[in-house]
Amino acid sequence: SAVISQKPSRDICQRGTSLTIQCQVDSQVTMMFWYRQQPGQSLTLIATANQGSEATYESGFVIDKFPISRPNLTFSTLTVSNMSPEDSSIYLCSVAGESVDTQYFGPGTRLTVL
Amino acid sequence: GENVEQHPSTLSVQEGDSAVIKCTYSDSASNYFPWYKQELGKRPQLIIDIRSNVGEKKDQRIAVTLNKTAKHFSLHITETQPEDSAVYFCAASNSGGYQKVTFGTGTKLQVIP
């Protein structure tokens, strides 16, 4: 499976600021996804990052709050904008494997908003 | 959309015993069912998956069963070991779509030595 890295691994941010999370894959992948995992909770899909087009957002998530870039087939960013303490979560990127419906996860970014 | 329910939320077993985690799904179009294991502070790791054309799949101490009629699928871990302690998530997706995966709520498994 692909090797997936994320930066930063963790951060502590002030309310009202923004943080951009990077996801890098060691091979070209068609589908990349961004998830949020709140403390002690399951994984919730934020959006699907499409190369060459706008991301597809799930219900409850909007582009103004979570802008996503996908400049090529190995890289994506997720920005958490105008943060509040409720945004404190782990943010994970994932990619679809060779069997297109199988997803593999990056190590996650642990975000704390004060 | 798809809804995946998972039970139990917590499970404690003695080392060597078996553990069973059950999930139900709502969308009859779902045809791919992965299971992920997440250790504390780590990323979710795929441990086994099953497709709708198969009723059961085994990989060493882990097995998954699928009942399409009842929309149930289960994870079975035999001869549990302390390193099996983790949170387990079931999931469902329709691979004919754009691969959106819906996750269950998770089961925290504790294996007591």
Interface residues (C-beta under 8 A of the other chain):
Chain A: M31 Q41 S42 L43 T44 L45 T48 T56 E58 L92 A96 V100 D101 T102 Q103 Y104 F105 G106 P107 G108
Chain B: Y32 P34 Y36 K42 R43 P44 Q45 L46 D49 F89 S93 S95 Y98 Q99 K100 V101 T102 F103 G104 T105 G106
